[in-house]
Amino acid sequence: MQNLRLIKNRIKSAKNIAQITKAMELVSASKMKKAIAVAESGRLYAEKIREMVMILGSKVDRRSHPLLKKPSEVYGKRLVVLISTNKGLCGSLNSSLFRHMMHHYQNLSSHIWATVGLKGANFLTLSHVTIIADFSSTHSLSVKVPALAELVIQRFLDGKVDGVDLVYNDFQSVFKQQPRAKSILPLTIEGEGAEAKKISGTFLIEPNPEEVFRELLPSYIETQIRDALLEAEASEHAARMVAMRNATDNAKTFISELTLVYNKARQEKITNEIADLVTARSAIVQEG
Amino acid sequence: MQFLLEIYTPERKAFAQDVDLVSVPTSKGRIGVLARHIPLFTSIVEGEVKIVSGNEEYYLAIGGGFMEVMKDKVIILVSRAIRADELNEEEIRKAEQAAKEILAKSKESQERADAQAVLRRAILDMKVLRRKRQVGSIN
């Protein structure tokens, strides 16, 4: 019977899909763990840099540093770094990020953009905005982070933008990724005083506080960019893992539904055959 | 008398041990730190870090960064830190060769600058490797 074979084929392809999505789920799970581990091991470095920025920030004249200064003119134009994913199949991760972004920046074309991740680059290209750099094909963090930091610092110091923002998905848990827009330039040093108190007495700073501070700030920006990139990566893998798990579950429900239909059809076929036999036989008996 | 030395990079904790002496390169020359050094904060430049602990000497190739000397502890934050025993001579020679070739051929300033950075690192790594060998031969 044609129908039976058709159902059998559909069950088979659903099983194949379930197998593939299951494998992708496992791959994403291990990639997510790796991204979280990298983020974790860099945290100490980031915390130390932050602490040192706080300490030194209390010792130097902050207005003297151009990265801390608010621009004298306001253009209403910012440099925004959009961190999305290169690949799809990660549920609503990118679309919710873009929705958040559209909401946050009412008019996309009044700002200038840099992108990490092909999905974001494609989205912005379709929105006809100015993209000054795309880092989608750079995979190594140790190349991407300094390059991005240099770019944003350069653009900010040129004075053509009011500030620099990062838009990315913040990893909160496997099931929750929060789209965020975070401003990194001009730098704000929050929590002053509280942390500086820890260091008392004389503290030698060589060659001099201003110079060290000047060298420290780009590192601080780098750690913030690195942090955002790692959060976004962990989010991507988490979202993909969940999406793939849902796909596997769906495929399984589909398989069990189809199996039911298949069995019913098979039973019906057998019943029909028996009924045929019985009618044929009773016809013969009556005639005899 | 020893003090605790910790070296961090963005990727990992590269070193953590009680040591007698650490010597780092700064823009104004090398600074050596012994126990009970005055609290100090300084930026450090690309180069090699020398660490003495008991009878042992360690050398690390580092990128630029910062050093914080506290009462009982020294923290070094650098963009990269590689111990001599993690270095692979063949790889370094290859990188060195490739960088030299680019420098000989290319005229593009960005490419040249990148190659120069690679070459500088390779020379530094080789230096650290040779140090390790000398230390080994004394023992």
Chai-1 contact restraints between the chains, C-beta under 6 A:
chainA,res_idxA,chainB,res_idxB,connection_type,confidence,min_distance_angstrom,max_distance_angstrom,comment,restraint_id
A,S41,B,R12,contact,1.0,0.0,6.0,A-B,restraint_1
A,G42,B,P10,contact,1.0,0.0,6.0,A-B,restraint_2
A,L44,B,Y8,contact,1.0,0.0,6.0,A-B,restraint_3
A,Y45,B,Y8,contact,1.0,0.0,6.0,A-B,restraint_4
A,Y45,B,P10,contact,1.0,0.0,6.0,A-B,restraint_5
A,K48,B,L77,contact,1.0,0.0,6.0,A-B,restraint_6
A,F203,B,P39,contact,1.0,0.0,6.0,A-B,restraint_7
A,L204,B,I38,contact,1.0,0.0,6.0,A-B,restraint_8
A,L204,B,L40,contact,1.0,0.0,6.0,A-B,restraint_9
A,I205,B,F41,contact,1.0,0.0,6.0,A-B,restraint_10
A,E206,B,T42,contact,1.0,0.0,6.0,A-B,restraint_11
A,P207,B,K28,contact,1.0,0.0,6.0,A-B,restraint_12
A,V212,B,S43,contact,1.0,0.0,6.0,A-B,restraint_13
A,E215,B,S43,contact,1.0,0.0,6.0,A-B,restraint_14
